[in-house]
Structure formats: structure tokens, C-alpha cells
Amino acid sequence: MQEGLAEETAAGTVDREEVARFARIAKAWWEPEGEFRALHKLNPVRLAFIRDRLAAHFGRDPRAMRPFTGLTLLDIGCGGGLVSEPLARLGFAVTGIDAGEAMLEVARGHAAASGVTVDYRRIAAEDLAAGGERFDAVLALEVVEHVAAPELFLAAVARLARPGGAFIAATINRTPKAFLFAIIGAEYLLRWLPRGTHHWGKFLRPSELAAGLRAGGLVLEEVSGLTYNPLADRWSPSPDIDVNYLLFATKPDEAAESVSQP
């Protein structure tokens, strides 16, 4: 499963075959029972996690209509905009980036039809970072497991987060259980996803993801699991991080950090 693909550098860290594969089914992005049904099912619990953690971090009321007005958010690997749009409705000034132009065309068209403003761009995360852009919140949802150079990607993520800002990732653990459920189950048995969507060796353990973020100056705050209930056909938060998990990290404010120095 992926929410688009995050393109890396000209050194070739983006998998063009994956971009092409998802481009072929991009038009189905907003169909709840289509090729991206799994993402539609997963989206409510992801959005709740994002809203609650970022509201707490920035001191905003999550019950407000537009609690994040005045804040910027970057959605890396935004795909067709399943996360970008609802977060824009919550008040964020959202920038969505992806490697696939077909996905971005779908995202732009849907946003225009829905009357939602999102700045969609085809640009690599590290190129955006090199240009000096910084955001209050940065997301990489179902993306980390698809990049060819995770260390370089996480370094770019860390640069893109503004001091005092936050980062949230959603990805899959590298465990035997994840191989069974996320690959054998989701791709071959249930056929939720096209075969070949995931490669077990590219999954990151929470400790590996956290280490990459710490190298860029981010501080791990929380890791939360996600589990699927087939009887209820619903995803829920869980202490079980063996398969799907969410990670929340923050970037220390430079002023506060300097005050704490002896």
C-alpha cells in the first residue's frame, strides 16, 4: 500500500516501475471500493491520529472547525490527495508532493471539484529541502517503505520540518507477521493491493526509522500500532506494532534548545 511515491534524487532512489504501476490505476484513487480500497479504509484512523497529535503539539483545539489555520503542512507522497484534502479543510496550508504526474493530475482535479486549495507539485523531497522550504508539519504516509534510500529520504524529511515542528509517518514493520499479513494476505489472498506492491526487505523497524530521524535532529515522541478487524471491516489504534504502525516525532525549537545549553 502507498500514498503515492516520494521521489528522491537524480541518483535514482525512486523506483520508476512503482511509479508506472500506480500511474496505471491513478484514476481509481478516489473510488472507495476500487484499487485503493485499503487506503480508504485506513484513512479515518490515520487522520484522527494526525489531528490529535498535531493539535496537542501546536496547542490547538481539535474540536474546532479549522484548528490549524496559520500552519503549514507538507504531505510527501501525497498520491491522489486522500490526506491532503481533509487536512486543508482543517485549516492547514497544505503542499502535496509526489513523483507521479498521473497521481497529481487526479489530486488537482479532485481538489478543484471539491473547492479545496492544495498546492500540488511534482518535486523530490530533498529538492524541496534544498530550496529552503520549511513546514510546521511534515507527513510521509505509506511512503518510507517505497523509497530506495531511506537514510537520504529521512535526512530530507528532517530538513523540511521547521524548528518547533512535527513529523508523522505511517509504514509497515519488518517482521514475519508483516510478511504474512501485508504481503501474502493483502496482495495474494485478499487482493487488496496489486501483487508486488510491497517488498519485505524495504520495510523499516520502528527503531530504524527513529534512528534515521534522530540523525536529522528529530525527537521520537510516540509509536502506535494499527490493526485491522475483518469482522468490523475497520482499522483501529493498537499497541500491536508488528505490522502497520504510526510514528510521531518533533523537531526541537532552536530558541528553546539554545536556552537549555550550559
N, C-alpha and C positions, 0 to 999 in steps of 0.2 A: 504494500500500500504506500502511496506517496501523495503529498500535496504539492505536485509539481516537482521540478528538479532544480536544485541550486547549481548554477554554472560556476565553475572555478576559473582558473587562469588559462592563458593560451598554452600552458604546459600540458593541457589535455586531461584535466581532472574531472571533466564532465563526460558521462557515458552517452555518446551520441545515439547509440542503439536504444537506450532507455527513453531519450527524448523523442525519438521517432516512434517508438511503441506507444507512448502516451499521446503523441500528437494524433495518431490514427483514431483514437477514441475520445479526443478532446471535446467533441460536440455533445457528448453524453454527460459532461461534468455536472450539470445541474439537474439530472434526472435521478430522483430518489431511489428508483428501482432499477437503474441502469448499471453501467460498468463501474460506477463509483458508489454503489450502494453502501459498501463498507464504510466509506468516509462519511456519508450522510448519517449513518447510524452512530458513528464515533463523534461527530461534531458537537452535539449538545454537551457532553461531559467535558470535552476539551475547552469549549467556550466558557463553561462555568468555572473551570479551573483558572483560565486566563483572567476572566473578570474578577474573581475573588482575590487572587494573589496580587494582581496589579492594583486593585482598589486599596488593599491593605498597605501595599508598598508606597503608593503615592498619596495616601490619606484621603481617598475619595469614597463617596457613598455608593456602593454597588446597586442600591435600590433606585438611584436617580435615573432619569431618562437618558441623560448624556453625561455620565460621571467623568469621562476622560477628556472633556473639552480643554483645549490648550496643550495637550500632549501629543507627541508624535510616535508612530509605531511603524516598524518595518516587518513585513511578512515575507521571509525568504522562502522561495519555492512555493509561491502563492497559488500556482495552478489556476483553476477557474475562478478563484475568489471566494471559496466557501467560508473562509475565516476572515478575509479582508473586509468583505461587505458588512457582516454583523458588527465588527469592531468599529468600522467607520460610523455605523448608526449609533454606537455608544459614545461617540464624540471624538475618538482619535482621528488625527490627520494621518491617514494610512498610505504608505507606499508599499506596493507589492511588486516583487521582482521574481523572474523565472527565466529559465534557459529556453523554454519552448514558446515560439511565437504563436503557435496554434492555440495553446492554453491561454495566452494573454489576449488573443482576439476574442475568445469566449468570455473571459473575465471582463474585458472592456464593454462588450455588447450587453452582458447581463447587468453590469453596474449602470449603464446608460438607461436601460429599460426600467431599472428599479429606482432611478433617481438618486443613486448613491455616488458620492465622489470618492474615487480612489485613484492614486497616481500609480498606474501600472507601467513597468519598464522591463525591457529585456537587457539585463546587465548582470554581471557576476558580482557576488558579494564583496570580493576583495577589490574589485574595480570601484565599487561604490565607496568602500572604506578609504581607498587611496585618494579619492576625490575630496575627502574631508567631511563627508556627511556623517552625522551622528543622530541617534534616535533615543527617545526616552525608553522605549520598549522594543525588543527585537525577538521575533519568533522564528523557529525552524521546526516545523511540524511535519513528521514523516519525511524528512529530508536527509538527515545526517547519515542514514543507512544507505543512501544512494550516491554520496559523493565519493570520488576515488582517492581523495587526500584529506581525510578528516582533520588532521592536525592543522593544515593550512586553512581549512574551512573554519574551524573553531577560532583560530587566530583572527580571521576576518570578522567573525561574529563579535569577538571581544572588542575590537576596534570600533565597531559600529554602534555599540552601546555607549550612551553618554554617561559620564560620571554621575552617580546617583540614580542611574537607570537600572533596567532589569532585562533578563533573558529567560525565555521559556522554550524548551524543546520537548517534542513528543517523538519517541522512537521505539525500537524493539531491542530487547536484551539478547545477548549471545549465549543462549542456554540450550540444552537438549529439548526442553519443553517448548521453547520458542520455535525450534526447527519443526517440531511436531505440529504445533498449533498454527504458527504464522505462515509456514510454507506448505507442509503436507496437507494440513486441514484447510487453510484458507484458499490455497491455489489449486490443489489437486482433488480434494474431496468435495468441499462446499462450492468451489469455483467462484468464490467471491472476487478473486483477482486473476488477471491473466497469468499463466504459468511463466515463471522466470522473472516475476516482479521483484522478488527478493533473493538475496544471496546471503546465506547464513554467516559466511566469513566476514561480511561487511557490517554486521550488527555490532554495536558497541555496548559493553557493560556499563552500568552507571558510574563505576569507579573510573573507567577510561574516559568517559565523556566529561566527568568532573575534573579529571586531571588536565585535559585539554583546555578547559575553561579557566582553571586556576592559573595555567601558564600565561593566559592573557589578562590576568588581573581580576577575574570574576570570582565571586564567593558563592559556593553552593549553599542553598537555603533549604531545599526540600526535594525529595524524590518520592513520587507517588505512583502506585501501580494502577492499571486499568484492566478490568476483567469483563468478559462477555458472558451473559446469561442467555443460553439458547432458548430456554422456555419463555422468557420475557422478551427475547429479541432486543436486548438492551445492554449497553455498556455502562459500567459503574466504577467509581473510585474504589481502590482496594489496596491493602498493604502488600499484596502479591505483585512483585515486580519481575517475575520470571519471564514474562512475555512483553506486553506493552507497558511502557512507563512514561511519566511526565517528569521533567526536571525544571526546577525554578532556581535561578541564580541572580545575584545582584552585582552591580559594579560600584565599589565604594566611591563616595563623593570626595573629590580631590581636596576640597577645603577641610572636610572633617578628618580626612586621612592625615593631612599635614598638621592639624592641631594635635593629633594623637602621637605624633612623632616626638621623641625626647629632645 
